[in-house]
Amino acid sequence: MKRIGHYIDGQLVEGGDETSPVFNPATGEQTAELALAGPAELDSAVAVARKAADGWRKMSLAKRSNVMFKLRQIIVERTDELARIITSEHGKVVSDAAGEVARGLENVEFCAGLMHHLKGEYSEQVATGVNVHQVRQPLGVVACITPFNFPAMVPLWMITTAIAAGNAVILKPSERDPSAAIWIAEAFAEAGLPAGVLNVVNGGADTVNGILNHDGIDAVSFVGSTPIAQHIYSTAAANGKRVQALGGAKNHMVVMPDADLDSAADAAISAAYGSAGERCMAVSVLVAVGEIADELVDKVAQRMPGLKIGDGTDPESEMGPLITAQARDRVASYVAAAADEGATVVVDGRERKFDNDGFFIGVSLVDNVKPGMKVYDDEIFGPVLSVVRVDTYDQAVELINSNQFANGVAVFTRDGKTAREFEFDIEVGMVGVNVPIPVPIGAYSFGGWKKSLFGDTHMYGPESFNFYTRRKVITTRWPEPSESQISLGFPTH
């Protein structure tokens, strides 16, 4: 059995005795055992990172930038290799995994411009003979706790910016698909990153809590479910750490009566069932406005039988399995309960049969869903699309703005006035107009509102450099000796 350990101080480390299984979701077979870090491994990684951080922050910006350029080239040339590692442990189809790598690569490219992003400010003659300047300096050691659904993209969103800003990093990937994180750490080393600046520590809840309570860690970045994000935020902040914790989502897609229904149905299928719905930006609620609901539901249902679900390494597959058997069974339970709650199960994914023991489930469509039903209120994180029917635009906006989650939202319309009003009215962090999954490009930042974000800083892009640096303001004066005097008053201009 393959054993996956940790990556500390530029070396693979076998780790402790406690392990966790890693599966191939397409076959249900265990493919590796993962060593879980105890206090000794975490302490070792933090000590290494603190020492490395001191040298790395002194490294010239030009040399840091060069590491980013080299890392980009390594990832570009070996995208297929990384994508197949992702597929082997997550289950998503290889083309989707390659797309994930490409979106992570956007942030590598953005961080290659760190010379610009780390610029300070300067004001001369703020008082007679007095100048003031401000610089950005790294925090020290940053912990990045990343989710299973994007084992390459989210680490590249976090660690690349943190490292570019001059920090050392402790990366704690999901224990379900950890190999992509090790691959990225080795790629960074190949690109010239000094040993100890990036360390990968594998583990579960105990390792996470160890990170949150460790005195040697200055900040924590997290992506995951809302209950865990809330725990991360409150615990780390109570320990004096800077925190950004991105939580769950319940993304709505509003279809107005004037929308092109074929385009809307195609978009709903793509956004709801891509990566088996295991995306924090997946559309999970289709909001049909007015009299188009029946036609829209029919168009979506007609497209569903044609979806090819299978092993992610099969080029014919469009959707792979869920990450674990437990995840598959949990998703199935929501479909089973929907009818009891008064909803209409139009297409039941549980009925689809598969020839192997992988963690597969078919796609489901549930109509006549209302707030208060578990299928609406909870983040299912699987291939289940709910349809909520409303009569008016205002009701659609009220529905979305009343939801506890506010990660992403989309509206499909051919009317510019409606689109503009929606953009203004909606209380959600990322909005798409005829774009079902409005994940921003790398030059902007990713993040939701309400219970989709704990902390005040979004991820990657410009805001991430704000998170991973702190500002220092220096006031200078060079007086002549004859100008020296004693003054107990508060300084003025």
Buried (B, 14 or more C-beta within 10 A) or exposed (E): EEEBBBBBBBEBBEBBEEBBBBBBBBBBEEBBBBBBBBEEBBBBBBBBBBBBBEEBBEBEBEEBBBBBBBBBEBBEEBBEEBBBBBBBBBBBBBBBBBBBBBBBBBBBBBBBEBEEBBEEEEEEEEEEEBBBBEBBBBBBBBBBBBBBBBBBBBBBBBBBBBBBBBBBBBBBBBBBBBBBBBBBBBBBBEBBBBBBBBBBBBBBEBBBBBBBEBEBBBBBBBBBBBEBBBBBBBBBBEBEBBBBBBBBBBBBBBBBBBBBBEBBBBBBBBBBBBBBBBBBBBBBBBBBBBEBBEEBBEBBBEBBEEBEBBBBBEEEBBBBBBBBBEBBEBBBEBBEEBEEBEBEBBBBBBEBEBEEEBBBBBBBBBBBBBEEBBBBBEBBBBBBBBBBBBEEBEBBBEBBBEBEBBBBBBBBBEBEEBBEBBEEBBEBBBBBBBBBBBBBEBEBBBBBBBBBBBBEBBBBBEBBBBBBBBEEEEEEEEEEEEEEEEEEEEEEE
